[in-house]
Amino acid sequence: MRTSLHRKRPAPDLRLQELTADLEQARADLALAYRQFDMADDPELVESCIYQIKALKARYNYLLRLIKSHGSGAQAAGGINGKRRWI
């Protein structure tokens, strides 16, 4: 019997990669919405920015829940180099 010191890497989970990419896009969209809010000076535009931020936060939280329920969510949602980001 031959034992190997090297173990096979698990196949990449394409769904998890897709969810993680969607999460990163949602984070970038949220950062942009906050920048737009900071620059808004018209009351109607401020209200629009608030609505957009709430919607993007809901999407971000939804994607985060999906990733966590997928199994290895803690590592996948950890951000760049495993550093967590809070929004």
Phi and psi in radians as a Rosetta constraint file:
Dihedral C 1 N 2 CA 2 C 2 CIRCULARHARMONIC -1.904 0.35
Dihedral N 2 CA 2 C 2 N 3 CIRCULARHARMONIC 2.254 0.35
Dihedral C 2 N 3 CA 3 C 3 CIRCULARHARMONIC -1.839 0.35
Dihedral N 3 CA 3 C 3 N 4 CIRCULARHARMONIC 2.489 0.35
Dihedral C 3 N 4 CA 4 C 4 CIRCULARHARMONIC -1.870 0.35
Dihedral N 4 CA 4 C 4 N 5 CIRCULARHARMONIC 2.377 0.35
Dihedral C 4 N 5 CA 5 C 5 CIRCULARHARMONIC -1.407 0.35
Dihedral N 5 CA 5 C 5 N 6 CIRCULARHARMONIC -0.335 0.35
Dihedral C 5 N 6 CA 6 C 6 CIRCULARHARMONIC -1.793 0.35
Dihedral N 6 CA 6 C 6 N 7 CIRCULARHARMONIC 2.271 0.35
Dihedral C 6 N 7 CA 7 C 7 CIRCULARHARMONIC -1.770 0.35
Dihedral N 7 CA 7 C 7 N 8 CIRCULARHARMONIC 2.619 0.35
Dihedral C 7 N 8 CA 8 C 8 CIRCULARHARMONIC -1.193 0.35
Dihedral N 8 CA 8 C 8 N 9 CIRCULARHARMONIC 2.459 0.35
Dihedral C 8 N 9 CA 9 C 9 CIRCULARHARMONIC -1.297 0.35
Dihedral N 9 CA 9 C 9 N 10 CIRCULARHARMONIC 2.486 0.35
Dihedral C 9 N 10 CA 10 C 10 CIRCULARHARMONIC -1.164 0.35
Dihedral N 10 CA 10 C 10 N 11 CIRCULARHARMONIC 2.587 0.35
Dihedral C 10 N 11 CA 11 C 11 CIRCULARHARMONIC -1.084 0.35
Dihedral N 11 CA 11 C 11 N 12 CIRCULARHARMONIC 2.456 0.35
Dihedral C 11 N 12 CA 12 C 12 CIRCULARHARMONIC -1.117 0.35
Dihedral N 12 CA 12 C 12 N 13 CIRCULARHARMONIC 2.369 0.35
Dihedral C 12 N 13 CA 13 C 13 CIRCULARHARMONIC -1.488 0.35
Dihedral N 13 CA 13 C 13 N 14 CIRCULARHARMONIC 1.848 0.35
Dihedral C 13 N 14 CA 14 C 14 CIRCULARHARMONIC -1.109 0.35
Dihedral N 14 CA 14 C 14 N 15 CIRCULARHARMONIC -0.644 0.35
Dihedral C 14 N 15 CA 15 C 15 CIRCULARHARMONIC -1.123 0.35
Dihedral N 15 CA 15 C 15 N 16 CIRCULARHARMONIC -0.746 0.35
Dihedral C 15 N 16 CA 16 C 16 CIRCULARHARMONIC -1.134 0.35
Dihedral N 16 CA 16 C 16 N 17 CIRCULARHARMONIC -0.689 0.35
Dihedral C 16 N 17 CA 17 C 17 CIRCULARHARMONIC -1.114 0.35
Dihedral N 17 CA 17 C 17 N 18 CIRCULARHARMONIC -0.710 0.35
Dihedral C 17 N 18 CA 18 C 18 CIRCULARHARMONIC -1.135 0.35
Dihedral N 18 CA 18 C 18 N 19 CIRCULARHARMONIC -0.772 0.35
Dihedral C 18 N 19 CA 19 C 19 CIRCULARHARMONIC -1.104 0.35
Dihedral N 19 CA 19 C 19 N 20 CIRCULARHARMONIC -0.708 0.35
Dihedral C 19 N 20 CA 20 C 20 CIRCULARHARMONIC -1.142 0.35
Dihedral N 20 CA 20 C 20 N 21 CIRCULARHARMONIC -0.694 0.35
Dihedral C 20 N 21 CA 21 C 21 CIRCULARHARMONIC -1.150 0.35
Dihedral N 21 CA 21 C 21 N 22 CIRCULARHARMONIC -0.699 0.35
Dihedral C 21 N 22 CA 22 C 22 CIRCULARHARMONIC -1.117 0.35
Dihedral N 22 CA 22 C 22 N 23 CIRCULARHARMONIC -0.671 0.35
Dihedral C 22 N 23 CA 23 C 23 CIRCULARHARMONIC -1.121 0.35
Dihedral N 23 CA 23 C 23 N 24 CIRCULARHARMONIC -0.756 0.35
Dihedral C 23 N 24 CA 24 C 24 CIRCULARHARMONIC -1.126 0.35
Dihedral N 24 CA 24 C 24 N 25 CIRCULARHARMONIC -0.679 0.35
Dihedral C 24 N 25 CA 25 C 25 CIRCULARHARMONIC -1.146 0.35
Dihedral N 25 CA 25 C 25 N 26 CIRCULARHARMONIC -0.716 0.35
Dihedral C 25 N 26 CA 26 C 26 CIRCULARHARMONIC -1.104 0.35
Dihedral N 26 CA 26 C 26 N 27 CIRCULARHARMONIC -0.665 0.35
Dihedral C 26 N 27 CA 27 C 27 CIRCULARHARMONIC -1.120 0.35
Dihedral N 27 CA 27 C 27 N 28 CIRCULARHARMONIC -0.749 0.35
Dihedral C 27 N 28 CA 28 C 28 CIRCULARHARMONIC -1.155 0.35
Dihedral N 28 CA 28 C 28 N 29 CIRCULARHARMONIC -0.712 0.35
Dihedral C 28 N 29 CA 29 C 29 CIRCULARHARMONIC -1.096 0.35
Dihedral N 29 CA 29 C 29 N 30 CIRCULARHARMONIC -0.683 0.35
Dihedral C 29 N 30 CA 30 C 30 CIRCULARHARMONIC -1.164 0.35
Dihedral N 30 CA 30 C 30 N 31 CIRCULARHARMONIC -0.710 0.35
Dihedral C 30 N 31 CA 31 C 31 CIRCULARHARMONIC -1.080 0.35
Dihedral N 31 CA 31 C 31 N 32 CIRCULARHARMONIC -0.715 0.35
Dihedral C 31 N 32 CA 32 C 32 CIRCULARHARMONIC -1.118 0.35
Dihedral N 32 CA 32 C 32 N 33 CIRCULARHARMONIC -0.735 0.35
Dihedral C 32 N 33 CA 33 C 33 CIRCULARHARMONIC -1.091 0.35
Dihedral N 33 CA 33 C 33 N 34 CIRCULARHARMONIC -0.670 0.35
Dihedral C 33 N 34 CA 34 C 34 CIRCULARHARMONIC -1.146 0.35
Dihedral N 34 CA 34 C 34 N 35 CIRCULARHARMONIC -0.691 0.35
Dihedral C 34 N 35 CA 35 C 35 CIRCULARHARMONIC -1.124 0.35
Dihedral N 35 CA 35 C 35 N 36 CIRCULARHARMONIC -0.712 0.35
Dihedral C 35 N 36 CA 36 C 36 CIRCULARHARMONIC -1.120 0.35
Dihedral N 36 CA 36 C 36 N 37 CIRCULARHARMONIC -0.695 0.35
Dihedral C 36 N 37 CA 37 C 37 CIRCULARHARMONIC -1.070 0.35
Dihedral N 37 CA 37 C 37 N 38 CIRCULARHARMONIC -0.758 0.35
Dihedral C 37 N 38 CA 38 C 38 CIRCULARHARMONIC -1.072 0.35
Dihedral N 38 CA 38 C 38 N 39 CIRCULARHARMONIC -0.501 0.35
Dihedral C 38 N 39 CA 39 C 39 CIRCULARHARMONIC -1.663 0.35
Dihedral N 39 CA 39 C 39 N 40 CIRCULARHARMONIC -0.181 0.35
Dihedral C 39 N 40 CA 40 C 40 CIRCULARHARMONIC -1.237 0.35
Dihedral N 40 CA 40 C 40 N 41 CIRCULARHARMONIC 2.387 0.35
Dihedral C 40 N 41 CA 41 C 41 CIRCULARHARMONIC -2.168 0.35
Dihedral N 41 CA 41 C 41 N 42 CIRCULARHARMONIC -0.279 0.35
Dihedral C 41 N 42 CA 42 C 42 CIRCULARHARMONIC -1.537 0.35
Dihedral N 42 CA 42 C 42 N 43 CIRCULARHARMONIC 2.335 0.35
Dihedral C 42 N 43 CA 43 C 43 CIRCULARHARMONIC -0.976 0.35
Dihedral N 43 CA 43 C 43 N 44 CIRCULARHARMONIC -0.654 0.35
Dihedral C 43 N 44 CA 44 C 44 CIRCULARHARMONIC -1.204 0.35
Dihedral N 44 CA 44 C 44 N 45 CIRCULARHARMONIC -0.625 0.35
Dihedral C 44 N 45 CA 45 C 45 CIRCULARHARMONIC -1.206 0.35
Dihedral N 45 CA 45 C 45 N 46 CIRCULARHARMONIC -0.679 0.35
Dihedral C 45 N 46 CA 46 C 46 CIRCULARHARMONIC -1.054 0.35
Dihedral N 46 CA 46 C 46 N 47 CIRCULARHARMONIC -0.795 0.35
Dihedral C 46 N 47 CA 47 C 47 CIRCULARHARMONIC -1.068 0.35
Dihedral N 47 CA 47 C 47 N 48 CIRCULARHARMONIC -0.710 0.35
Dihedral C 47 N 48 CA 48 C 48 CIRCULARHARMONIC -1.107 0.35
Dihedral N 48 CA 48 C 48 N 49 CIRCULARHARMONIC -0.730 0.35
Dihedral C 48 N 49 CA 49 C 49 CIRCULARHARMONIC -1.120 0.35
Dihedral N 49 CA 49 C 49 N 50 CIRCULARHARMONIC -0.712 0.35
Dihedral C 49 N 50 CA 50 C 50 CIRCULARHARMONIC -1.079 0.35
Dihedral N 50 CA 50 C 50 N 51 CIRCULARHARMONIC -0.773 0.35
Dihedral C 50 N 51 CA 51 C 51 CIRCULARHARMONIC -1.049 0.35
Dihedral N 51 CA 51 C 51 N 52 CIRCULARHARMONIC -0.780 0.35
Dihedral C 51 N 52 CA 52 C 52 CIRCULARHARMONIC -1.126 0.35
Dihedral N 52 CA 52 C 52 N 53 CIRCULARHARMONIC -0.729 0.35
Dihedral C 52 N 53 CA 53 C 53 CIRCULARHARMONIC -1.087 0.35
Dihedral N 53 CA 53 C 53 N 54 CIRCULARHARMONIC -0.766 0.35
Dihedral C 53 N 54 CA 54 C 54 CIRCULARHARMONIC -1.071 0.35
Dihedral N 54 CA 54 C 54 N 55 CIRCULARHARMONIC -0.756 0.35
Dihedral C 54 N 55 CA 55 C 55 CIRCULARHARMONIC -1.119 0.35
Dihedral N 55 CA 55 C 55 N 56 CIRCULARHARMONIC -0.744 0.35
Dihedral C 55 N 56 CA 56 C 56 CIRCULARHARMONIC -1.199 0.35
Dihedral N 56 CA 56 C 56 N 57 CIRCULARHARMONIC -0.624 0.35
Dihedral C 56 N 57 CA 57 C 57 CIRCULARHARMONIC -1.117 0.35
Dihedral N 57 CA 57 C 57 N 58 CIRCULARHARMONIC -0.706 0.35
Dihedral C 57 N 58 CA 58 C 58 CIRCULARHARMONIC -1.093 0.35
Dihedral N 58 CA 58 C 58 N 59 CIRCULARHARMONIC -0.747 0.35
Dihedral C 58 N 59 CA 59 C 59 CIRCULARHARMONIC -1.143 0.35
Dihedral N 59 CA 59 C 59 N 60 CIRCULARHARMONIC -0.760 0.35
Dihedral C 59 N 60 CA 60 C 60 CIRCULARHARMONIC -1.026 0.35
Dihedral N 60 CA 60 C 60 N 61 CIRCULARHARMONIC -0.844 0.35
Dihedral C 60 N 61 CA 61 C 61 CIRCULARHARMONIC -1.122 0.35
Dihedral N 61 CA 61 C 61 N 62 CIRCULARHARMONIC -0.659 0.35
Dihedral C 61 N 62 CA 62 C 62 CIRCULARHARMONIC -1.069 0.35
Dihedral N 62 CA 62 C 62 N 63 CIRCULARHARMONIC -0.847 0.35
Dihedral C 62 N 63 CA 63 C 63 CIRCULARHARMONIC -1.115 0.35
Dihedral N 63 CA 63 C 63 N 64 CIRCULARHARMONIC -0.683 0.35
Dihedral C 63 N 64 CA 64 C 64 CIRCULARHARMONIC -1.099 0.35
Dihedral N 64 CA 64 C 64 N 65 CIRCULARHARMONIC -0.737 0.35
Dihedral C 64 N 65 CA 65 C 65 CIRCULARHARMONIC -1.093 0.35
Dihedral N 65 CA 65 C 65 N 66 CIRCULARHARMONIC -0.721 0.35
Dihedral C 65 N 66 CA 66 C 66 CIRCULARHARMONIC -1.075 0.35
Dihedral N 66 CA 66 C 66 N 67 CIRCULARHARMONIC -0.767 0.35
Dihedral C 66 N 67 CA 67 C 67 CIRCULARHARMONIC -1.116 0.35
Dihedral N 67 CA 67 C 67 N 68 CIRCULARHARMONIC -0.778 0.35
Dihedral C 67 N 68 CA 68 C 68 CIRCULARHARMONIC -1.116 0.35
Dihedral N 68 CA 68 C 68 N 69 CIRCULARHARMONIC -0.682 0.35
Dihedral C 68 N 69 CA 69 C 69 CIRCULARHARMONIC -1.290 0.35
Dihedral N 69 CA 69 C 69 N 70 CIRCULARHARMONIC -0.274 0.35
Dihedral C 69 N 70 CA 70 C 70 CIRCULARHARMONIC -1.256 0.35
Dihedral N 70 CA 70 C 70 N 71 CIRCULARHARMONIC -0.317 0.35
Dihedral C 70 N 71 CA 71 C 71 CIRCULARHARMONIC 2.211 0.35
Dihedral N 71 CA 71 C 71 N 72 CIRCULARHARMONIC -1.274 0.35
Dihedral C 71 N 72 CA 72 C 72 CIRCULARHARMONIC -1.678 0.35
Dihedral N 72 CA 72 C 72 N 73 CIRCULARHARMONIC 0.752 0.35
Dihedral C 72 N 73 CA 73 C 73 CIRCULARHARMONIC -1.164 0.35
Dihedral N 73 CA 73 C 73 N 74 CIRCULARHARMONIC -0.604 0.35
Dihedral C 73 N 74 CA 74 C 74 CIRCULARHARMONIC -1.064 0.35
Dihedral N 74 CA 74 C 74 N 75 CIRCULARHARMONIC -0.687 0.35
Dihedral C 74 N 75 CA 75 C 75 CIRCULARHARMONIC -1.349 0.35
Dihedral N 75 CA 75 C 75 N 76 CIRCULARHARMONIC -0.716 0.35
Dihedral C 75 N 76 CA 76 C 76 CIRCULARHARMONIC -1.202 0.35
Dihedral N 76 CA 76 C 76 N 77 CIRCULARHARMONIC -0.622 0.35
Dihedral C 76 N 77 CA 77 C 77 CIRCULARHARMONIC -1.555 0.35
Dihedral N 77 CA 77 C 77 N 78 CIRCULARHARMONIC 0.107 0.35
Dihedral C 77 N 78 CA 78 C 78 CIRCULARHARMONIC -1.257 0.35
Dihedral N 78 CA 78 C 78 N 79 CIRCULARHARMONIC -0.185 0.35
Dihedral C 78 N 79 CA 79 C 79 CIRCULARHARMONIC 1.552 0.35
Dihedral N 79 CA 79 C 79 N 80 CIRCULARHARMONIC -2.843 0.35
Dihedral C 79 N 80 CA 80 C 80 CIRCULARHARMONIC -1.314 0.35
Dihedral N 80 CA 80 C 80 N 81 CIRCULARHARMONIC 2.285 0.35
Dihedral C 80 N 81 CA 81 C 81 CIRCULARHARMONIC 0.977 0.35
Dihedral N 81 CA 81 C 81 N 82 CIRCULARHARMONIC 0.540 0.35
Dihedral C 81 N 82 CA 82 C 82 CIRCULARHARMONIC 1.323 0.35
Dihedral N 82 CA 82 C 82 N 83 CIRCULARHARMONIC 0.089 0.35
Dihedral C 82 N 83 CA 83 C 83 CIRCULARHARMONIC -1.508 0.35
Dihedral N 83 CA 83 C 83 N 84 CIRCULARHARMONIC 2.197 0.35
Dihedral C 83 N 84 CA 84 C 84 CIRCULARHARMONIC -1.329 0.35
Dihedral N 84 CA 84 C 84 N 85 CIRCULARHARMONIC 2.577 0.35
Dihedral C 84 N 85 CA 85 C 85 CIRCULARHARMONIC -2.084 0.35
Dihedral N 85 CA 85 C 85 N 86 CIRCULARHARMONIC 2.377 0.35
Dihedral C 85 N 86 CA 86 C 86 CIRCULARHARMONIC -1.947 0.35
Dihedral N 86 CA 86 C 86 N 87 CIRCULARHARMONIC 2.398 0.35
